[in-house]
Each structure stands twice: as structure tokens, then as C-alpha cells.
Amino acid sequence: MRVIFMGTPDFSVTVLDALIDAGHEIAAVYCQPPRPAGRGKKDRPSPVQARAEALGLMVRHPVSLRTAEAQAEFATLKADVAVVVAYGLILPQAVLDAPAKGCLNIHASLLPRWRGAAPIQRAIMAGDADTGVCIMQMEAGLDTGPVLLREAIAIGPEETADRLHDRLSALGARLIVEALGRLDDLEPEVQPEAGVTYAAKIDKAEARVDWTRPAEEVDRLIRGLSPFPGAWCEIGGERVKLLGSRLAAGQGAPGQVLDGALTVACGSGAVRLSRLQRAGKAAQDGETFLRGWPVAAGTQL
């Protein structure tokens, strides 16, 4: 098929590669404009733009698709279908209607659960046992369109958002290739009204660990926000990111280190911190972290 691809972050790159490997013609790649990044705050292209340019594909990054000019440019591509995955802009009706077979979205949840911006993180933070990918026909509502294909995967007990991200990206790539191959035969499934939840964008204010919460909640927060923005606490007055954890035995005052292996008491139960990162330094596993900065039992975080 002649495909317009619309995506921006790393999650989308795997999908773009899969579409090309499957033999589809990429008419154009749409992504977010370059943003200031790094110490020099120079404009840096998104992962999708960098990959598309390396492949010699035409790249467009309009600030908006609401202008008549942007919509006309989109329509002149005469695509069979648009594939959208973590693009970052609202698609107006004129854009949704332009491809002959419409616009398909790859959404990293089991819709209607976790519509919205942060489905991977919210699924972990909520303690969901599983999640998955849906291939959805796009319409004007936020992730409300009928589902063409879905597949579930289990969330591991120590799985972080970045690991789950990679598994879901690979799953989405496989499913969209399957969906395009069977597009005329797939029966759209209208999403039920029951079970709708919204995955609000992660607010950095959520990231500070509240040790008075139950260990299960603390563990899910740490894993759900790893690696970005990263849950954090203060150790000896220094802010430290907590990037990995697991549930552990123990009890004590909330925030108290219980042993020499970074087991920390919570409001109920305890967590073992397995991956940490000091400001300006690389992330380290718990054992390596402690060799460079011993944290004694009894320390209050």
C-alpha cells in the first residue's frame, strides 16, 4: 500500500521499519518539529525524523494540521492509508478523511482502558496484570475509534516502563503489518462504554516517592516512571532517581533503610531498590551504587 506514516518518538521507529520491510511504499513521514535538546539547547530532530532521513524518505513536520495549506499537502499525497503511532498532533477531520482507507492508529493499551497520552506508564502504576496493543480506526474522539486487531501481553512483576515500551513497540509493528495485509477482511469492533479509563500525561509532580504509601504502590510508581521522568527521593540531602525496584520483606518507619541492600520501609511492607541514578551520573544497579555510596541501615530517605 501507499502509506503516510505519522509518528515521533522511539516507539514509532520500529513500526516505520516494519512497514518498509513488509514492502509498503512510504509516501511521506510526518513527525513533530525538531526541539531544543542537550546542554546547548540546539534543535534536535525526533527519532522518527532521524530514521526517515537516513532512509531517504520525505519528511514533513508541520506545527499544525489545521491549516488549509497543510491539509491540501496531505491530500495531494494520495495515500491508501495513514499509519499513526505516538505522533503528537490532533488530526482534523479533513486529514482523517484524506487517505482512501482512512487513518489507523497503533495504541499501546487494551482499549477502552487507558485512552490518552501515557498508557504504558499508567498500566504499570495501576497494577494491571496485562496490557497490549490495539490497531484502531481513527475518528475525531480521543482513542475512541473501532478496533480492528488487538493482542494482550502480561506485565512482569519487576517490569519497568522502558522494557514494556520496547515489547509493545515490537508488538505494534507486527500487528499493523498484519492489519494492512488483511484490511479489507477485518471487522471493526466498536469500543464498549464500560471500562473506559484515561491515561493522563505524566506530571513531574507525581514523581517524588511518598514512603507512607503501601509498598505495592511505591514499587509500581518506581517501575512505571522508569526511565522518564524517574521517580525520586532524597538520600543524605541529594536527589536520587529510583529506576528499578521489587517488593521485599520488612517493616519500619516509612522511608527508613532496613538493611545494607537498600530495602526501604513503606507505609506497609517494603521495597528493594535495584537501580538508582545520582545527578550527573549514569544509572547503576543497587550493588554498584552502594559500592560508591554506602547507605547504612537506619538512614531515613
C-alpha positions as a LaTeX table, in Angstrom:
\begin{tabular}{lrrr}
\hline
Residue & $x$ (\AA) & $y$ (\AA) & $z$ (\AA) \\
\hline
Met1 & 0.00 & 0.00 & 0.00 \\
Arg2 & 0.92 & 3.65 & $-0.35$ \\
Val3 & 1.25 & 4.77 & 3.28 \\
Ile4 & 1.64 & 8.08 & 5.06 \\
Phe5 & 3.49 & 7.39 & 8.30 \\
Met6 & 2.89 & 9.67 & 11.29 \\
Gly7 & 4.98 & 9.25 & 14.45 \\
Thr8 & 7.65 & 10.96 & 16.52 \\
Pro9 & 9.42 & 9.05 & 19.37 \\
Asp10 & 11.49 & 5.86 & 19.52 \\
Phe11 & 8.31 & 3.81 & 19.96 \\
Ser12 & 7.36 & 4.71 & 16.38 \\
Val13 & 10.68 & 3.90 & 14.69 \\
Thr14 & 10.22 & 0.14 & 14.98 \\
Val15 & 6.86 & 0.47 & 13.23 \\
Leu16 & 8.29 & 2.52 & 10.37 \\
Asp17 & 10.99 & $-0.08$ & 9.78 \\
Ala18 & 8.42 & $-2.89$ & 9.82 \\
Leu19 & 6.25 & $-1.18$ & 7.21 \\
Ile20 & 9.22 & $-0.76$ & 4.89 \\
Asp21 & 10.36 & $-4.36$ & 5.45 \\
Ala22 & 6.83 & $-5.52$ & 4.55 \\
Gly23 & 7.12 & $-3.78$ & 1.17 \\
His24 & 4.80 & $-0.83$ & 1.70 \\
Glu25 & 5.54 & 2.44 & $-0.08$ \\
Ile26 & 6.06 & 5.33 & 2.34 \\
Ala27 & 4.64 & 8.41 & 0.60 \\
Ala28 & 5.79 & 10.74 & 3.38 \\
Val29 & 6.72 & 10.73 & 7.04 \\
Tyr30 & 5.07 & 13.21 & 9.40 \\
Cys31 & 6.60 & 13.92 & 12.81 \\
Gln32 & 6.92 & 16.66 & 15.39 \\
Pro33 & 9.31 & 19.53 & 14.55 \\
Pro34 & 12.86 & 19.43 & 15.96 \\
Arg35 & 13.03 & 20.57 & 19.59 \\
Pro36 & 15.83 & 22.15 & 21.65 \\
Ala37 & 17.75 & 19.44 & 23.49 \\
Gly38 & 21.04 & 18.81 & 25.23 \\
Arg39 & 23.27 & 21.26 & 27.05 \\
Gly40 & 23.47 & 23.62 & 24.08 \\
Lys41 & 19.69 & 23.54 & 23.59 \\
Lys42 & 20.16 & 23.15 & 19.85 \\
Asp43 & 17.23 & 21.88 & 17.80 \\
Arg44 & 17.36 & 18.10 & 17.64 \\
Pro45 & 15.27 & 16.06 & 15.19 \\
Ser46 & 12.96 & 13.42 & 16.64 \\
Pro47 & 13.95 & 9.73 & 16.42 \\
Val48 & 11.45 & 9.22 & 13.59 \\
Gln49 & 12.80 & 12.18 & 11.60 \\
Ala50 & 16.36 & 10.95 & 12.02 \\
Arg51 & 15.44 & 7.45 & 10.88 \\
Ala52 & 13.31 & 8.65 & 7.95 \\
Glu53 & 16.05 & 10.94 & 6.66 \\
Ala54 & 18.58 & 8.12 & 6.95 \\
Leu55 & 16.25 & 6.04 & 4.76 \\
Gly56 & 15.89 & 8.85 & 2.22 \\
Leu57 & 12.18 & 9.38 & 2.90 \\
Met58 & 10.34 & 12.67 & 2.54 \\
Val59 & 9.79 & 14.23 & 5.97 \\
Arg60 & 7.25 & 16.85 & 6.96 \\
His61 & 6.88 & 18.34 & 10.43 \\
Pro62 & 4.12 & 20.97 & 10.39 \\
Val63 & 3.36 & 22.76 & 13.65 \\
Ser64 & $-0.34$ & 22.15 & 12.97 \\
Leu65 & $-2.53$ & 20.21 & 10.55 \\
Arg66 & $-5.46$ & 22.59 & 10.94 \\
Thr67 & $-4.47$ & 24.97 & 8.15 \\
Ala68 & $-5.92$ & 24.62 & 4.66 \\
Glu69 & $-2.37$ & 24.50 & 3.24 \\
Ala70 & $-1.28$ & 21.62 & 5.48 \\
Gln71 & $-4.44$ & 19.66 & 4.70 \\
Ala72 & $-4.04$ & 20.20 & 0.96 \\
Glu73 & $-0.42$ & 18.99 & 1.11 \\
Phe74 & $-1.58$ & 15.90 & 2.97 \\
Ala75 & $-4.34$ & 15.16 & 0.45 \\
Thr76 & $-2.06$ & 15.51 & $-2.58$ \\
Leu77 & $-0.05$ & 12.50 & $-1.36$ \\
Lys78 & $-2.99$ & 10.31 & $-2.44$ \\
Ala79 & $-2.27$ & 7.65 & 0.16 \\
Asp80 & $-4.16$ & 4.39 & 0.57 \\
Val81 & $-3.86$ & 4.67 & 4.34 \\
Ala82 & $-2.15$ & 6.66 & 7.09 \\
Val83 & $-0.50$ & 4.80 & 9.96 \\
Val84 & $-0.32$ & 6.86 & 13.15 \\
Val85 & 1.66 & 5.93 & 16.25 \\
Ala86 & 2.58 & 8.39 & 19.01 \\
Tyr87 & 2.53 & 11.31 & 16.57 \\
Gly88 & 1.64 & 14.11 & 18.97 \\
Leu89 & $-0.78$ & 16.26 & 16.94 \\
Ile90 & $-4.56$ & 16.14 & 16.70 \\
Leu91 & $-5.72$ & 15.04 & 13.24 \\
Pro92 & $-8.62$ & 17.18 & 11.97 \\
Gln93 & $-11.45$ & 15.53 & 10.06 \\
Ala94 & $-10.10$ & 16.63 & 6.67 \\
Val95 & $-6.88$ & 14.72 & 7.38 \\
Leu96 & $-8.72$ & 11.66 & 8.74 \\
Asp97 & $-10.78$ & 11.53 & 5.54 \\
Ala98 & $-7.95$ & 12.05 & 3.04 \\
Pro99 & $-6.46$ & 8.53 & 2.70 \\
Ala100 & $-8.64$ & 6.14 & 0.69 \\
Lys101 & $-8.84$ & 3.64 & 3.57 \\
Gly102 & $-8.64$ & 6.15 & 6.39 \\
Cys103 & $-6.15$ & 6.50 & 9.26 \\
Leu104 & $-5.10$ & 3.63 & 11.52 \\
Asn105 & $-3.68$ & 4.22 & 14.99 \\
Ile106 & $-1.43$ & 1.87 & 16.94 \\
His107 & $-2.37$ & 2.34 & 20.60 \\
Ala108 & $-0.40$ & 0.75 & 23.43 \\
Ser109 & $-3.27$ & $-0.44$ & 25.62 \\
Leu110 & $-6.28$ & $-2.72$ & 25.57 \\
Leu111 & $-8.91$ & $-0.15$ & 24.66 \\
Pro112 & $-11.12$ & 1.26 & 26.06 \\
Arg113 & $-8.77$ & 1.03 & 29.05 \\
Trp114 & $-6.09$ & 3.72 & 29.06 \\
Arg115 & $-7.09$ & 6.03 & 26.28 \\
Gly116 & $-4.77$ & 9.01 & 26.10 \\
Ala117 & $-1.15$ & 10.04 & 26.38 \\
Ala118 & 0.59 & 7.67 & 28.81 \\
Pro119 & $-0.97$ & 4.20 & 28.60 \\
Ile120 & 2.25 & 2.26 & 29.25 \\
Gln121 & 3.14 & 4.11 & 32.44 \\
Arg122 & $-0.43$ & 4.17 & 33.76 \\
Ala123 & $-0.91$ & 0.43 & 33.26 \\
Ile124 & 2.13 & $-0.32$ & 35.43 \\
Met125 & 1.27 & 2.33 & 38.03 \\
Ala126 & $-2.26$ & 0.96 & 38.36 \\
Gly127 & $-1.01$ & $-2.58$ & 38.91 \\
Asp128 & $-2.61$ & $-4.03$ & 35.77 \\
Ala129 & $-1.78$ & $-7.68$ & 35.19 \\
Asp130 & $-1.71$ & $-7.24$ & 31.44 \\
Thr131 & $-1.83$ & $-4.68$ & 28.66 \\
Gly132 & $-1.39$ & $-4.88$ & 24.89 \\
Val133 & $-1.79$ & $-3.16$ & 21.56 \\
Cys134 & $-4.88$ & $-2.20$ & 19.59 \\
Ile135 & $-4.99$ & $-1.28$ & 15.91 \\
Met136 & $-7.79$ & 1.28 & 15.76 \\
Gln137 & $-9.62$ & 3.14 & 13.02 \\
Met138 & $-9.18$ & 6.80 & 13.90 \\
Glu139 & $-12.07$ & 9.19 & 14.40 \\
Ala140 & $-12.40$ & 12.65 & 15.93 \\
Gly141 & $-12.60$ & 11.46 & 19.57 \\
Leu142 & $-9.58$ & 10.68 & 21.76 \\
Asp143 & $-8.78$ & 7.00 & 21.05 \\
Thr144 & $-12.49$ & 6.23 & 20.64 \\
Gly145 & $-12.47$ & 4.59 & 17.21 \\
Pro146 & $-13.39$ & 0.97 & 16.45 \\
Val147 & $-10.69$ & $-1.65$ & 16.96 \\
Leu148 & $-9.54$ & $-3.86$ & 14.07 \\
Leu149 & $-6.97$ & $-6.01$ & 15.88 \\
Arg150 & $-5.87$ & $-6.43$ & 19.48 \\
Glu151 & $-3.37$ & $-8.58$ & 21.32 \\
Ala152 & $-2.63$ & $-8.77$ & 25.05 \\
Ile153 & 0.66 & $-9.37$ & 26.87 \\
Ala154 & 1.35 & $-9.87$ & 30.57 \\
Ile155 & 3.14 & $-7.21$ & 32.63 \\
Gly156 & 6.00 & $-8.77$ & 34.58 \\
Pro157 & 6.28 & $-8.27$ & 38.36 \\
Glu158 & 9.53 & $-6.28$ & 38.01 \\
Glu159 & 8.87 & $-4.79$ & 34.56 \\
Thr160 & 9.71 & $-1.13$ & 34.03 \\
Ala161 & 8.06 & 1.24 & 31.59 \\
Asp162 & 11.04 & 1.21 & 29.23 \\
Arg163 & 11.09 & $-2.59$ & 28.98 \\
Leu164 & 7.34 & $-2.73$ & 28.43 \\
His165 & 7.66 & 0.10 & 25.88 \\
Asp166 & 10.05 & $-1.98$ & 23.78 \\
Arg167 & 7.85 & $-5.09$ & 23.88 \\
Leu168 & 4.74 & $-3.12$ & 22.92 \\
Ser169 & 6.56 & $-1.32$ & 20.11 \\
Ala170 & 7.56 & $-4.66$ & 18.58 \\
Leu171 & 4.03 & $-5.98$ & 19.03 \\
Gly172 & 2.52 & $-2.88$ & 17.42 \\
Ala173 & 4.85 & $-3.23$ & 14.44 \\
Arg174 & 3.81 & $-6.84$ & 13.92 \\
Leu175 & 0.10 & $-6.12$ & 14.30 \\
Ile176 & 0.00 & $-3.16$ & 11.90 \\
Val177 & 1.69 & $-5.22$ & 9.19 \\
Glu178 & $-0.89$ & $-7.94$ & 9.78 \\
Ala179 & $-3.73$ & $-5.40$ & 9.75 \\
Leu180 & $-2.67$ & $-3.88$ & 6.44 \\
Gly181 & $-2.39$ & $-7.33$ & 4.91 \\
Arg182 & $-5.96$ & $-8.20$ & 5.97 \\
Leu183 & $-7.51$ & $-4.74$ & 5.94 \\
Asp184 & $-10.46$ & $-5.49$ & 3.70 \\
Asp185 & $-11.39$ & $-8.58$ & 5.74 \\
Leu186 & $-11.15$ & $-7.18$ & 9.27 \\
Glu187 & $-14.37$ & $-6.43$ & 11.14 \\
Pro188 & $-14.22$ & $-3.20$ & 13.17 \\
Glu189 & $-15.20$ & $-3.73$ & 16.82 \\
Val190 & $-16.90$ & $-0.73$ & 18.43 \\
Gln191 & $-15.37$ & 0.05 & 21.82 \\
Pro192 & $-17.72$ & $-0.59$ & 24.75 \\
Glu193 & $-18.75$ & 2.26 & 27.04 \\
Ala194 & $-17.92$ & 0.19 & 30.11 \\
Gly195 & $-14.30$ & 0.15 & 31.27 \\
Val196 & $-13.17$ & 3.48 & 29.82 \\
Thr197 & $-10.16$ & 4.95 & 31.63 \\
Tyr198 & $-7.85$ & 7.81 & 30.65 \\
Ala199 & $-4.06$ & 7.73 & 30.77 \\
Ala200 & $-3.29$ & 11.32 & 31.65 \\
Lys201 & 0.09 & 12.72 & 30.67 \\
Ile202 & 2.69 & 12.12 & 33.38 \\
Asp203 & 3.17 & 15.17 & 35.61 \\
Lys204 & 6.64 & 15.53 & 37.12 \\
Ala205 & 4.93 & 16.41 & 40.41 \\
Glu206 & 3.89 & 12.74 & 40.63 \\
Ala207 & 7.48 & 11.54 & 40.64 \\
Arg208 & 8.54 & 12.17 & 44.26 \\
Val209 & 8.16 & 8.98 & 46.27 \\
Asp210 & 5.78 & 9.13 & 49.22 \\
Trp211 & 7.14 & 6.43 & 51.52 \\
Thr212 & 3.95 & 6.45 & 53.60 \\
Arg213 & 2.15 & 4.73 & 50.73 \\
Pro214 & 1.91 & 0.90 & 50.64 \\
Ala215 & 4.93 & $-0.89$ & 49.19 \\
Glu216 & 2.88 & $-2.12$ & 46.22 \\
Glu217 & 2.10 & 1.47 & 45.19 \\
Val218 & 5.68 & 2.67 & 45.69 \\
Asp219 & 7.05 & $-0.22$ & 43.63 \\
Arg220 & 4.60 & 0.44 & 40.80 \\
Leu221 & 5.42 & 4.16 & 40.81 \\
Ile222 & 9.14 & 3.49 & 40.54 \\
Arg223 & 8.75 & 0.96 & 37.72 \\
Gly224 & 6.07 & 2.97 & 35.90 \\
Leu225 & 8.17 & 6.15 & 35.76 \\
Ser226 & 11.41 & 4.44 & 34.72 \\
Pro227 & 13.34 & 5.86 & 32.97 \\
Phe228 & 11.43 & 9.13 & 32.45 \\
Pro229 & 10.79 & 11.27 & 34.34 \\
Gly230 & 12.05 & 8.85 & 37.01 \\
Ala231 & 10.65 & 8.52 & 40.50 \\
Trp232 & 12.94 & 10.13 & 43.05 \\
Cys233 & 13.74 & 10.67 & 46.70 \\
Glu234 & 16.48 & 12.36 & 48.69 \\
Ile235 & 19.36 & 10.39 & 50.18 \\
Gly236 & 21.54 & 12.41 & 52.51 \\
Gly237 & 20.04 & 15.59 & 51.08 \\
Glu238 & 20.86 & 14.63 & 47.48 \\
Arg239 & 18.13 & 13.94 & 44.93 \\
Val240 & 18.42 & 10.43 & 43.50 \\
Lys241 & 16.35 & 8.81 & 40.76 \\
Leu242 & 14.92 & 5.39 & 41.53 \\
Leu243 & 14.71 & 3.38 & 38.31 \\
Gly244 & 14.09 & $-0.19$ & 39.46 \\
Ser245 & 12.58 & $-1.95$ & 42.45 \\
Arg246 & 10.83 & $-5.04$ & 43.70 \\
Leu247 & 8.72 & $-5.92$ & 46.70 \\
Ala248 & 10.64 & $-7.13$ & 49.75 \\
Ala249 & 10.05 & $-8.35$ & 53.29 \\
Gly250 & 10.47 & $-5.92$ & 56.15 \\
Gln251 & 8.80 & $-3.22$ & 58.16 \\
Gly252 & 9.80 & 0.01 & 59.84 \\
Ala253 & 9.22 & 3.74 & 59.79 \\
Pro254 & 8.26 & 4.87 & 56.26 \\
Gly255 & 11.38 & 5.80 & 54.30 \\
Gln256 & 13.79 & 4.01 & 56.67 \\
Val257 & 16.54 & 1.90 & 55.10 \\
Leu258 & 16.23 & $-1.52$ & 56.75 \\
Asp259 & 19.48 & $-3.23$ & 55.71 \\
Gly260 & 22.65 & $-2.90$ & 53.69 \\
Ala261 & 20.92 & $-3.83$ & 50.43 \\
Leu262 & 18.65 & $-0.78$ & 50.03 \\
Thr263 & 15.47 & $-2.34$ & 51.38 \\
Val264 & 13.25 & 0.59 & 52.34 \\
Ala265 & 10.19 & 0.52 & 54.59 \\
Cys266 & 6.92 & 1.90 & 53.27 \\
Gly267 & 3.58 & 2.67 & 54.91 \\
Ser268 & 3.05 & $-1.08$ & 54.79 \\
Gly269 & 5.65 & $-3.56$ & 53.58 \\
Ala270 & 8.95 & $-2.65$ & 51.95 \\
Val271 & 10.69 & $-2.34$ & 48.58 \\
Arg272 & 14.20 & $-3.27$ & 47.49 \\
Leu273 & 15.76 & $-0.57$ & 45.28 \\
Ser274 & 17.51 & $-2.32$ & 42.39 \\
Arg275 & 18.55 & 0.56 & 40.10 \\
Leu276 & 19.42 & 4.15 & 41.01 \\
Gln277 & 20.92 & 7.25 & 39.42 \\
Arg278 & 22.65 & 10.19 & 41.08 \\
Ala279 & 22.52 & 13.61 & 39.41 \\
Gly280 & 25.01 & 13.87 & 36.57 \\
Lys281 & 25.96 & 10.19 & 36.74 \\
Ala282 & 24.96 & 7.03 & 34.90 \\
Ala283 & 22.28 & 4.72 & 36.25 \\
Gln284 & 23.65 & 1.85 & 38.37 \\
Asp285 & 22.35 & $-1.39$ & 39.82 \\
Gly286 & 21.87 & $-1.36$ & 43.58 \\
Glu287 & 25.07 & $-3.24$ & 44.41 \\
Thr288 & 27.27 & $-0.95$ & 42.29 \\
Phe289 & 25.53 & 2.12 & 43.69 \\
Leu290 & 26.28 & 1.02 & 47.26 \\
Arg291 & 29.96 & 0.42 & 46.49 \\
Gly292 & 30.29 & 4.07 & 45.51 \\
Trp293 & 27.95 & 5.44 & 48.17 \\
Pro294 & 27.23 & 3.17 & 51.15 \\
Val295 & 23.77 & 3.79 & 52.61 \\
Ala296 & 23.64 & 2.38 & 56.11 \\
Ala297 & 20.66 & 0.67 & 57.71 \\
Gly298 & 18.69 & 3.24 & 59.66 \\
Thr299 & 19.18 & 6.01 & 57.09 \\
Gln300 & 16.00 & 7.99 & 56.55 \\
Leu301 & 15.08 & 8.70 & 52.93 \\
\hline
\end{tabular}
